[in-house]
Amino acid sequence: SVVLQECYVQNTAREYAKLYAAEAEPLEGFGEVPEIIPIFLIHRPANNIPYATVEEELVGEFVKYSVKDGKEVNFLRRDSEAGQKCCTFQHWVYEKTNGNLLVTDLQGVGMKLTDVGIATLAKGYKGFKGNCSFSFIEQFRALHQCNEYCEMLGLKSLRTTHQKQRKATSTKSKNLPNSSTVKKMVPKKAREPRDFISSEH
């Protein structure tokens, strides 16, 4: 049933959020960690909808912190502390599960989140099938920008693997002969001063 799946997904995500909190909270300067509120399944045999879910009511401004599709880029996600910590949580889960699972649709009031989703690789992860498509994982890998909280947790940047793919596709794009020759020259010039700057530090 959809209701049962919703409970299972949210409570699975909640377990990951607890592990994330246990790792992040002791870090100096990390501060408050987002939590996923529990969702309970109740059985009402006399009712024509016998199963329902119950959860704490969140009071305040409800914000979607994570991207659901490529078009929906939420600036509150980038600018707010809760939004950044949610993105770090996604990155942390992604790394912990070797890219097999991603908690998506992070939304709620402040640091209290609800109605989240989970995307797993096509075959599922440890037998667990999420309720979001695998494309969410690919999209996260492409769009995620690490922030200070990712750095605090020592998470590896997802950019390195993505840039290699991008280089391969950029050669296919049709450029005017002039612009492509200029493009080839630029990286060589840019690389030298960058090396020089890094050796000063």
N, CA, C and O of each residue as an XYZ file, in Angstrom:
804
protein
N       0.832     -1.204      0.000
C       0.000      0.000      0.000
C       0.872      1.261      0.000
O       1.991      1.256      0.514
N       0.346      2.324     -0.577
C       1.081      3.594     -0.684
C       1.403      4.147      0.704
O       2.496      4.658      0.948
N       0.436      4.036      1.598
C       0.606      4.556      2.960
C       1.738      3.825      3.684
O       2.558      4.432      4.372
N       1.756      2.508      3.506
C       2.792      1.698      4.140
C       4.168      2.063      3.581
O       5.144      2.184      4.323
N       4.225      2.236      2.246
C       5.468      2.606      1.561
C       5.973      3.962      2.077
O       7.165      4.144      2.323
N       5.036      4.905      2.234
C       5.367      6.256      2.720
C       6.008      6.194      4.112
O       6.997      6.871      4.391
N       5.420      5.369      4.968
C       5.961      5.179      6.328
C       7.359      4.583      6.272
O       8.283      5.031      6.951
N       7.478      3.564      5.446
C       8.739      2.834      5.335
C       9.843      3.752      4.828
O      10.951      3.757      5.363
N       9.534      4.526      3.792
C      10.513      5.445      3.203
C      10.938      6.500      4.226
O      12.129      6.727      4.440
N       9.953      7.138      4.854
C      10.297      8.216      5.784
C      11.086      7.698      6.985
O      12.035      8.341      7.434
N      10.698      6.550      7.498
C      11.396      6.022      8.673
C      12.785      5.468      8.331
O      13.683      5.472      9.174
N      12.956      4.990      7.083
C      14.289      4.573      6.628
C      15.187      5.807      6.536
O      16.324      5.797      7.008
N      14.661      6.867      5.921
C      15.409      8.129      5.785
C      15.745      8.687      7.168
O      16.818      9.249      7.384
N      14.812      8.520      8.089
C      15.006      9.003      9.468
C      16.190      8.301     10.140
O      16.955      8.924     10.877
N      16.330      7.001      9.879
C      17.463      6.260     10.452
C      18.790      6.802      9.918
O      19.758      6.934     10.666
N      18.827      7.113      8.625
C      20.044      7.709      8.047
C      20.303      9.088      8.661
O      21.447      9.451      8.935
N      19.237      9.841      8.870
C      19.378     11.186      9.451
C      19.951     11.114     10.870
O      20.717     11.986     11.278
N      19.575     10.072     11.618
C      20.108      9.900     12.985
C      21.607      9.589     12.937
O      22.379     10.109     13.743
N      22.012      8.740     11.987
C      23.440      8.407     11.848
C      24.242      9.645     11.428
O      25.351      9.881     11.906
N      23.651     10.420     10.529
C      24.265     11.671     10.049
C      24.460     12.633     11.225
O      25.522     13.237     11.374
N      23.431     12.767     12.050
C      23.496     13.651     13.221
C      24.592     13.196     14.185
O      25.332     14.015     14.731
N      24.685     11.888     14.386
C      25.695     11.358     15.316
C      27.109     11.683     14.846
O      28.016     11.865     15.658
N      27.289     11.756     13.519
C      28.610     12.059     12.969
C      28.864     13.573     12.918
O      29.983     14.030     13.153
N      27.818     14.338     12.611
C      27.978     15.781     12.395
C      27.958     16.605     13.685
O      28.727     17.555     13.829
N      27.077     16.238     14.623
C      26.911     17.046     15.845
C      28.205     17.275     16.630
O      28.439     18.390     17.098
N      29.057     16.242     16.788
C      30.288     16.484     17.568
C      31.294     17.418     16.880
O      32.212     17.919     17.530
N      31.129     17.655     15.575
C      32.092     18.485     14.850
C      31.981     19.942     15.285
O      30.886     20.497     15.374
N      33.119     20.541     15.551
C      33.132     21.927     16.016
C      32.594     22.849     14.925
O      33.058     22.812     13.786
N      31.615     23.674     15.283
C      31.073     24.650     14.344
C      29.976     24.112     13.436
O      29.425     24.863     12.631
N      29.646     22.818     13.549
C      28.588     22.282     12.674
C      27.215     22.775     13.131
O      26.388     23.190     12.319
N      26.989     22.722     14.435
C      25.708     23.226     14.973
C      24.570     22.238     14.800
O      24.775     21.026     14.729
N      23.355     22.793     14.733
C      22.137     21.978     14.675
C      22.099     21.139     13.395
O      22.536     21.585     12.334
N      21.575     19.932     13.511
C      21.518     19.017     12.371
C      20.049     18.778     12.010
O      19.215     18.621     12.901
N      19.723     18.748     10.701
C      18.325     18.492     10.316
C      17.846     17.133     10.830
O      18.616     16.174     10.883
N      16.579     17.062     11.205
C      16.025     15.768     11.626
C      14.765     15.489     10.808
O      14.019     16.400     10.446
N      14.554     14.216     10.532
C      13.344     13.800      9.821
C      12.380     13.306     10.883
O      12.689     12.384     11.637
N      11.205     13.930     10.936
C      10.268     13.577     12.009
C       9.674     12.192     11.752
O       9.501     11.787     10.603
N       9.361     11.462     12.844
C       8.811     10.116     12.644
C       7.397     10.174     12.079
O       6.655     11.125     12.326
N       7.040      9.162     11.332
C       5.685      9.050     10.781
C       5.141      7.703     11.263
O       5.810      6.675     11.160
N       3.936      7.730     11.782
C       3.364      6.518     12.375
C       2.185      6.023     11.549
O       1.395      6.805     11.022
N       2.094      4.719     11.455
C       0.983      4.094     10.735
C      -0.080      3.724     11.763
O       0.211      3.056     12.755
N      -1.319      4.165     11.517
C      -2.388      3.757     12.436
C      -3.441      2.957     11.672
O      -3.726      3.229     10.506
N      -4.001      1.983     12.344
C      -5.013      1.118     11.751
C      -6.372      1.485     12.323
O      -6.572      1.489     13.538
N      -7.312      1.797     11.417
C      -8.668      2.159     11.854
C      -9.636      1.194     11.173
O     -10.186      1.510     10.118
N      -9.846      0.026     11.766
C     -10.635     -1.023     11.095
C     -12.048     -0.576     10.699
O     -12.572     -1.043      9.687
N     -12.668      0.310     11.468
C     -14.052      0.707     11.183
C     -14.139      1.722     10.034
O     -15.220      1.960      9.496
N     -13.009      2.311      9.665
C     -13.014      3.363      8.663
C     -12.884      2.781      7.258
O     -12.260      1.736      7.069
N     -13.484      3.471      6.256
C     -13.357      2.941      4.891
C     -11.937      3.124      4.329
O     -11.584      2.489      3.336
N     -11.125      3.980      4.952
C      -9.688      4.008      4.647
C      -9.009      3.480      5.914
O      -8.736      4.250      6.835
N      -8.731      2.152      5.965
C      -8.326      1.543      7.237
C      -6.947      1.950      7.754
O      -6.672      1.845      8.950
N      -6.064      2.425      6.834
C      -4.732      2.809      7.298
C      -4.503      4.297      7.058
O      -4.868      4.838      6.014
N      -3.902      4.936      8.028
C      -3.574      6.350      7.878
C      -2.229      6.599      8.545
O      -1.740      5.779      9.321
N      -1.650      7.734      8.229
C      -0.382      8.081      8.874
C      -0.588      9.293      9.779
O      -1.409     10.171      9.512
N       0.179      9.303     10.840
C       0.097     10.404     11.802
C       1.505     10.927     12.018
O       2.450     10.154     12.173
N       1.637     12.255     12.027
C       2.936     12.837     12.338
C       2.735     14.187     13.008
O       1.650     14.768     12.980
N       3.805     14.661     13.605
C       3.794     15.955     14.290
C       3.474     17.057     13.278
O       3.938     17.019     12.139
N       2.685     18.027     13.705
C       2.368     19.150     12.818
C       3.518     20.156     12.863
O       3.949     20.573     13.938
N       4.005     20.535     11.693
C       5.097     21.515     11.639
C       4.504     22.900     11.425
O       3.758     23.134     10.474
N       4.852     23.816     12.328
C       4.297     25.160     12.258
C       5.387     26.131     11.805
O       6.471     26.173     12.387
N       5.095     26.903     10.774
C       6.062     27.870     10.258
C       6.125     27.796      8.754
O       5.263     27.185      8.123
N       7.144     28.414      8.167
C       7.256     28.440      6.707
C       7.790     27.105      6.201
O       8.876     26.666      6.579
N       7.005     26.477      5.342
C       7.367     25.169      4.795
C       8.223     25.392      3.552
O       7.806     26.075      2.617
N       9.417     24.815      3.547
C      10.363     25.043      2.449
C      10.809     23.716      1.849
O      11.074     22.752      2.568
N      10.890     23.680      0.507
C      11.487     22.521     -0.179
C      12.968     22.808     -0.318
O      13.358     23.778     -0.968
N      13.800     21.967      0.292
C      15.241     22.234      0.298
C      16.000     21.532     -0.817
O      17.082     21.978     -1.200
N      15.448     20.436     -1.347
C      16.244     19.713     -2.347
C      15.549     19.715     -3.694
O      14.329     19.851     -3.785
N      16.334     19.562     -4.719
C      15.841     19.635     -6.086
C      15.072     18.365     -6.436
O      15.554     17.253     -6.220
N      13.883     18.544     -6.975
C      13.106     17.375     -7.397
C      13.344     17.098     -8.879
O      13.414     15.940     -9.291
N      13.465     18.133     -9.666
C      13.848     17.910    -11.061
C      14.759     19.057    -11.475
O      14.905     20.040    -10.749
N      15.361     18.924    -12.630
C      16.374     19.887    -13.067
C      15.883     21.320    -13.119
O      16.677     22.253    -12.994
N      14.563     21.510    -13.305
C      14.040     22.876    -13.451
C      13.892     23.576    -12.098
O      13.992     24.799    -12.002
N      13.654     22.781    -11.065
C      13.349     23.387     -9.759
C      14.628     23.582     -8.947
O      15.037     22.706     -8.185
N      15.251     24.748     -9.126
C      16.432     25.050     -8.318
C      15.980     26.045     -7.270
O      15.577     27.164     -7.587
N      16.050     25.630     -6.032
C      15.505     26.438     -4.950
C      16.612     27.239     -4.274
O      17.562     26.665     -3.741
N      16.490     28.561     -4.297
C      17.551     29.397     -3.738
C      17.591     29.338     -2.214
O      18.643     29.541     -1.608
N      16.447     29.060     -1.598
C      16.435     28.912     -0.137
C      17.320     27.739      0.265
O      17.874     27.693      1.363
N      17.433     26.791     -0.666
C      18.262     25.621     -0.447
C      19.732     26.021     -0.397
O      20.504     25.521      0.421
N      20.099     26.934     -1.290
C      21.499     27.347     -1.373
C      21.872     28.319     -0.266
O      22.981     28.287      0.268
N      20.926     29.181      0.065
C      21.275     30.296      0.948
C      21.085     30.001      2.426
O      21.771     30.586      3.265
N      20.163     29.103      2.760
C      19.887     28.895      4.181
C      20.780     27.815      4.761
O      21.255     26.924      4.057
N      20.995     27.918      6.056
C      21.808     26.920      6.776
C      21.141     25.549      6.675
O      21.799     24.543      6.410
N      19.811     25.525      6.894
C      19.084     24.247      6.829
C      19.207     23.649      5.430
O      19.412     22.445      5.281
N      19.081     24.486      4.414
C      19.180     24.018      3.025
C      20.538     23.418      2.725
O      20.637     22.366      2.094
N      21.591     24.095      3.183
C      22.950     23.594      2.941
C      23.177     22.279      3.680
O      23.799     21.359      3.150
N      22.668     22.200      4.910
C      22.851     20.978      5.696
C      22.047     19.819      5.116
O      22.435     18.659      5.255
N      20.929     20.130      4.467
C      20.142     19.097      3.786
C      20.915     18.561      2.585
O      20.937     17.355      2.337
N      21.550     19.471      1.840
C      22.351     19.044      0.677
C      23.538     18.193      1.129
O      23.907     17.222      0.469
N      24.127     18.572      2.261
C      25.237     17.791      2.813
C      24.741     16.417      3.261
O      25.431     15.412      3.086
N      23.535     16.382      3.840
C      22.940     15.105      4.258
C      22.766     14.196      3.038
O      23.069     13.005      3.099
N      22.276     14.766      1.928
C      22.117     13.982      0.700
C      23.466     13.418      0.250
O      23.574     12.246     -0.108
N      24.487     14.270      0.274
C      25.837     13.873     -0.160
C      26.370     12.774      0.771
O      26.971     11.802      0.316
N      26.143     12.941      2.065
C      26.618     11.977      3.067
C      25.990     10.603      2.845
O      26.688      9.589      2.862
N      24.663     10.568      2.636
C      23.966      9.300      2.398
C      24.462      8.673      1.091
O      24.692      7.466      1.013
N      24.620      9.516      0.073
C      25.097      9.043     -1.233
C      26.459      8.360     -1.086
O      26.699      7.289     -1.643
N      27.350      9.013     -0.315
C      28.698      8.451     -0.117
C      28.645      7.191      0.760
O      29.307      6.197      0.459
N      27.866      7.235      1.833
C      27.735      6.098      2.760
C      27.231      4.837      2.055
O      27.627      3.723      2.397
N      26.349      5.028      1.062
C      25.752      3.872      0.375
C      26.430      3.628     -0.981
O      25.895      2.926     -1.839
N      27.617      4.220     -1.154
C      28.379      4.068     -2.408
C      27.571      4.465     -3.644
O      27.675      3.834     -4.696
N      26.771      5.512     -3.501
C      26.007      6.024     -4.640
C      24.786      5.195     -4.982
O      24.194      5.369     -6.046
N      24.400      4.282     -4.075
C      23.254      3.408     -4.339
C      21.929      3.982     -3.866
O      20.867      3.570     -4.331
N      21.989      4.940     -2.936
C      20.752      5.454     -2.347
C      20.867      6.955     -2.141
O      21.934      7.469     -1.803
N      19.767      7.642     -2.346
C      19.735      9.095     -2.150
C      18.424      9.479     -1.484
O      17.354      9.048     -1.915
N      18.503     10.286     -0.438
C      17.284     10.802      0.186
C      16.931     12.064     -0.584
O      17.749     12.976     -0.700
N      15.709     12.116     -1.110
C      15.299     13.230     -1.969
C      14.134     13.988     -1.336
O      13.661     13.643     -0.253
N      13.689     15.014     -2.029
C      12.507     15.771     -1.576
C      12.635     16.216     -0.128
O      11.683     16.089      0.643
N      13.794     16.733      0.253
C      13.951     17.185      1.639
C      13.183     18.484      1.790
O      13.463     19.473      1.112
N      12.212     18.465      2.687
C      11.348     19.623      2.860
C      10.819     19.658      4.282
O      10.721     18.632      4.954
N      10.481     20.858      4.723
C       9.956     20.977      6.074
C      10.051     22.394      6.584
O      10.153     23.345      5.808
N      10.017     22.526      7.894
C      10.091     23.833      8.548
C      11.391     23.866      9.333
O      11.588     23.090     10.268
N      12.279     24.778      8.941
C      13.576     24.867      9.605
C      14.321     23.554      9.466
O      14.488     23.038      8.361
N      14.769     23.015     10.594
C      15.556     21.771     10.565
C      14.680     20.522     10.692
O      15.195     19.405     10.720
N      13.355     20.706     10.770
C      12.457     19.545     10.900
C      11.882     19.200      9.541
O      11.192     20.009      8.921
N      12.173     17.993      9.086
C      11.803     17.591      7.729
C      10.753     16.491      7.728
O      10.670     15.674      8.646
N       9.942     16.498      6.650
C       8.927     15.461      6.512
C       8.654     15.202      5.033
O       9.131     15.937      4.168
N       7.885     14.157      4.751
C       7.432     13.859      3.401
C       8.596     13.717      2.428
O       8.536     14.192      1.294
N       9.648     13.064      2.885
C      10.847     12.905      2.063
C      10.677     11.718      1.114
O       9.745     10.925      1.246
N      11.590     11.618      0.167
C      11.568     10.498     -0.769
C      12.906      9.790     -0.732
O      13.874     10.297     -0.165
N      12.954      8.616     -1.340
C      14.226      7.894     -1.462
C      14.331      7.367     -2.892
O      13.395      6.771     -3.426
N      15.494      7.604     -3.494
C      15.777      7.033     -4.813
C      16.871      5.983     -4.633
O      17.846      6.209     -3.917
N      16.702      4.841     -5.283
C      17.748      3.813     -5.242
C      18.103      3.440     -6.680
O      17.363      3.746     -7.614
N      19.235      2.782     -6.839
C      19.604      2.278     -8.164
C      18.518      1.313     -8.634
O      17.782      0.744     -7.828
N      18.434      1.143     -9.937
C      17.350      0.341    -10.533
C      17.082     -0.963     -9.780
O      15.928     -1.346     -9.587
N      18.151     -1.641     -9.356
C      17.960     -2.931     -8.687
C      17.553     -2.775     -7.222
O      17.287     -3.766     -6.542
N      17.503     -1.531     -6.737
C      17.213     -1.306     -5.324
C      18.490     -1.430     -4.519
O      19.517     -1.862     -5.040
N      18.432     -1.061     -3.279
C      19.621     -1.092     -2.428
C      19.325     -1.976     -1.233
O      18.408     -1.697     -0.460
N      20.100     -3.045     -1.079
C      19.890     -4.025      0.002
C      18.427     -4.489      0.018
O      17.817     -4.668      1.073
N      17.891     -4.676     -1.197
C      16.507     -5.143     -1.318
C      15.469     -4.061     -1.108
O      14.272     -4.325     -1.219
N      15.908     -2.837     -0.803
C      14.961     -1.746     -0.528
C      14.718     -0.944     -1.795
O      15.656     -0.421     -2.396
N      13.473     -0.850     -2.194
C      13.143     -0.030     -3.364
C      12.556      1.283     -2.874
O      11.645      1.297     -2.046
N      13.081      2.376     -3.387
C      12.568      3.689     -2.977
C      11.304      4.045     -3.733
O      10.723      3.207     -4.422
N      10.880      5.298     -3.597
C       9.660      5.746     -4.286
C       9.982      6.852     -5.299
O       9.081      7.549     -5.765
N      11.273      7.012     -5.639
C      11.679      8.008     -6.633
C      12.553      7.313     -7.669
O      13.176      6.290     -7.389
N      12.589      7.888     -8.874
C      13.325      7.229     -9.947
C      14.838      7.362     -9.772
O      15.325      8.271     -9.100
N      15.561      6.441    -10.386
C      17.021      6.415    -10.346
C      17.603      7.715    -10.904
O      18.688      8.132    -10.502
N      16.874      8.361    -11.841
C      17.385      9.589    -12.466
C      17.675     10.674    -11.424
O      18.490     11.565    -11.666
N      17.013     10.601    -10.270
C      17.269     11.569     -9.189
C      18.724     11.470     -8.734
O      19.351     12.479     -8.410
N      19.255     10.247     -8.712
C      20.634     10.038     -8.262
C      21.598     10.651     -9.273
O      22.555     11.330     -8.902
N      21.331     10.404    -10.563
C      22.186     10.965    -11.622
C      22.152     12.491    -11.573
O      23.175     13.160    -11.716
N      20.964     13.012    -11.370
C      20.792     14.460    -11.323
C      21.523     15.068    -10.126
O      22.160     16.115    -10.238
N      21.420     14.396     -8.985
C      22.113     14.882     -7.786
C      23.612     14.941     -8.043
O      24.277     15.922     -7.708
N      24.132     13.879     -8.642
C      25.558     13.804     -8.929
C      25.984     14.983     -9.811
O      27.059     15.553     -9.624
N      25.131     15.336    -10.769
C      25.457     16.415    -11.707
C      25.296     17.800    -11.088
O      26.071     18.705    -11.397
N      24.295     17.980    -10.213
C      23.962     19.325     -9.733
C      24.527     19.683     -8.359
O      24.617     20.862     -8.018
N      24.903     18.686     -7.574
C      25.326     18.978     -6.196
C      26.587     19.844     -6.152
O      27.591     19.549     -6.800
N      26.503     20.910     -5.376
C      27.682     21.747     -5.140
C      28.035     21.619     -3.669
O      27.232     21.951     -2.798
N      29.239     21.138     -3.397
C      29.649     20.965     -2.003
C      29.691     22.308     -1.288
O      30.002     23.334     -1.893
N      29.378     22.293     -0.005
C      29.435     23.509      0.814
C      30.323     23.237      2.033
O      30.936     22.175      2.146
N      30.379     24.202      2.928
C      31.295     24.079      4.086
C      30.975     22.854      4.953
O      31.866     22.279      5.576
N      29.691     22.461      4.986
C      29.321     21.317      5.829
C      29.807     20.005      5.206
O      30.169     19.071      5.921
N      29.813     19.941      3.864
C      30.383     18.762      3.177
C      31.860     18.657      3.529
O      32.382     17.573      3.789
N      32.529     19.831      3.530
C      33.964     19.857      3.848
C      34.218     19.418      5.282
O      35.150     18.657      5.545
N      33.387     19.899      6.218
C      33.547     19.524      7.630
C      33.468     18.012      7.824
O      34.182     17.441      8.648
N      32.587     17.375      7.051
C      32.408     15.925      7.163
C      33.416     15.158      6.312
O      33.438     13.927      6.326
N      34.247     15.886      5.573
C      35.273     15.250      4.751
C      34.715     14.475      3.568
O      35.301     13.478      3.145
N      33.575     14.932      3.026
C      32.969     14.229      1.887
C      33.730     14.542      0.602
O      34.201     15.661      0.397
N      33.840     13.545     -0.245
C      34.577     13.716     -1.506
C      33.715     14.450     -2.525
O      32.528     14.158     -2.668
N      34.311     15.399     -3.229
C      33.577     16.167     -4.237
C      33.090     15.242     -5.348
O      33.795     14.323     -5.765
N      31.865     15.504     -5.819
C      31.312     14.706     -6.919
C      31.678     15.335     -8.258
O      31.422     14.756     -9.314
N      32.275     16.514     -8.211
C      32.614     17.275     -9.409
C      33.652     16.583    -10.284
O      33.561     16.634    -11.511
N      34.648     15.930     -9.659
C      35.780     15.382    -10.419
C      35.316     14.388    -11.481
O      35.740     14.463    -12.634
N      34.443     13.454    -11.089
C      33.979     12.458    -12.068
C      33.089     13.128    -13.096
O      33.096     12.752    -14.268
N      32.319     14.123    -12.662
C      31.384     14.772    -13.586
C      32.132     15.595    -14.634
O      31.710     15.654    -15.789
N      33.242     16.232    -14.241
C      33.977     17.068    -15.181
C      34.565     16.247    -16.312
O      34.623     16.700    -17.455
N      35.002     15.033    -15.987
C      35.546     14.155    -17.024
C      34.484     13.877    -18.083
O      34.770     13.891    -19.280
N      33.257     13.624    -17.631
C      32.161     13.364    -18.574
C      31.895     14.603    -19.428
O      31.664     14.507    -20.633
N      31.933     15.766    -18.777
C      31.609     17.002    -19.471
C      32.633     17.289    -20.578
O      32.272     17.744    -21.663
N      33.907     17.021    -20.293
C      34.957     17.242    -21.295
C      34.690     16.381    -22.526
O      34.863     16.825    -23.661
N      34.270     15.154    -22.284
C      34.009     14.233    -23.395
C      32.861     14.738    -24.270
O      32.907     14.614    -25.494
N      31.837     15.305    -23.641
C      30.686     15.765    -24.427
C      30.983     17.108    -25.102
O      30.455     17.375    -26.182
N      31.811     17.953    -24.493
C      32.039     19.287    -25.062
C      32.762     19.211    -26.407
O      32.619     20.109    -27.237
N      33.537     18.148    -26.626
C      34.251     18.049    -27.899
C      33.272     17.780    -29.048
O      33.559     18.101    -30.201
N      32.118     17.191    -28.726
C      31.127     16.887    -29.758
C      30.407     18.156    -30.245
O      29.975     18.220    -31.396
N      30.280     19.160    -29.372
C      29.492     20.331    -29.746
C      30.143     21.061    -30.914
O      31.366     21.167    -30.997
N      29.300     21.561    -31.813
C      29.809     22.218    -33.028
C      30.243     23.638    -32.698
O      29.420     24.478    -32.334
N      31.521     23.901    -32.825
C      32.037     25.254    -32.599
C      32.548     25.799    -33.920
O      32.904     25.041    -34.822
N      32.580     27.101    -34.024
C      33.200     27.717    -35.195
C      34.693     27.425    -35.106
O      35.233     27.341    -34.003
N      35.369     27.270    -36.232
C      36.801     26.928    -36.179
C      37.600     27.896    -35.305
O      38.477     27.476    -34.551
N      37.294     29.197    -35.408
C      38.034     30.200    -34.637
C      37.872     29.980    -33.136
O      38.852     29.943    -32.393
N      36.599     29.832    -32.695
C      36.357     29.733    -31.256
C      36.966     28.455    -30.674
O      37.419     28.451    -29.530
N      36.980     27.370    -31.459
C      37.520     26.120    -30.909
C      39.040     26.217    -30.729
O      39.589     25.639    -29.791
N      39.724     26.949    -31.631
C      41.176     27.071    -31.468
C      41.488     27.925    -30.246
O      42.436     27.647    -29.511
N      40.692     28.957    -30.035
C      40.895     29.816    -28.855
C      40.671     28.988    -27.595
O      41.449     29.077    -26.645
N      39.610     28.184    -27.584
C      39.286     27.360    -26.416
C      40.432     26.416    -26.056
O      40.721     26.191    -24.881
N      41.080     25.868    -27.084
C      42.168     24.925    -26.818
C      43.350     25.616    -26.135
O      44.058     25.010    -25.331
N      43.547     26.880    -26.464
C      44.708     27.598    -25.921
C      44.472     28.071    -24.491
O      45.410     28.132    -23.695
N      43.240     28.403    -24.164
C      42.954     29.024    -22.859
C      43.388     28.173    -21.665
O      44.068     28.691    -20.780
N      43.021     26.885    -21.604
C      43.383     26.118    -20.400
C      44.877     26.123    -20.096
O      45.263     26.185    -18.929
N      45.723     26.058    -21.120
C      47.168     26.041    -20.887
C      47.627     27.317    -20.203
O      48.433     27.289    -19.272
N      47.100     28.437    -20.683
C      47.474     29.729    -20.085
C      46.961     29.821    -18.654
O      47.661     30.276    -17.750
N      45.745     29.384    -18.477
C      45.121     29.528    -17.153
C      45.808     28.642    -16.119
O      45.851     28.984    -14.938
N      46.337     27.519    -16.554
C      46.896     26.552    -15.609
C      48.146     27.093    -14.912
O      48.339     26.868    -13.717
N      49.002     27.813    -15.666
C      50.279     28.263    -15.093
C      50.109     29.171    -13.868
O      50.654     28.867    -12.807
N      49.359     30.290    -13.994
C      49.226     31.141    -12.800
C      48.576     30.410    -11.634
O      48.878     30.693    -10.475
N      47.681     29.468    -11.936
C      47.002     28.752    -10.852
C      48.021     27.946    -10.047
O      47.972     27.923     -8.817
N      48.939     27.292    -10.744
C      49.993     26.531    -10.061
C      50.853     27.448     -9.212
O      51.268     27.106     -8.105
N      51.105     28.619     -9.766
C      51.963     29.590     -9.086
C      51.292     30.046     -7.785
O      51.934     30.143     -6.739
N      49.987     30.323     -7.876
C      49.233     30.772     -6.699
C      49.232     29.688     -5.617
O      49.446     29.974     -4.439
N      48.989     28.440     -6.033
C      48.887     27.366     -5.037
C      50.239     27.116     -4.348
O      50.284     26.721     -3.183
N      51.355     27.353     -5.094
C      52.657     27.100     -4.460
C      53.011     28.174     -3.437
O      53.873     27.962     -2.584
N      52.343     29.331     -3.521
C      52.624     30.406     -2.541
C      52.065     30.079     -1.168
O      52.671     30.407     -0.148
N      50.866     29.411     -1.143
C      50.207     29.136      0.142
C      51.030     28.222      1.021
O      50.614     27.896      2.133
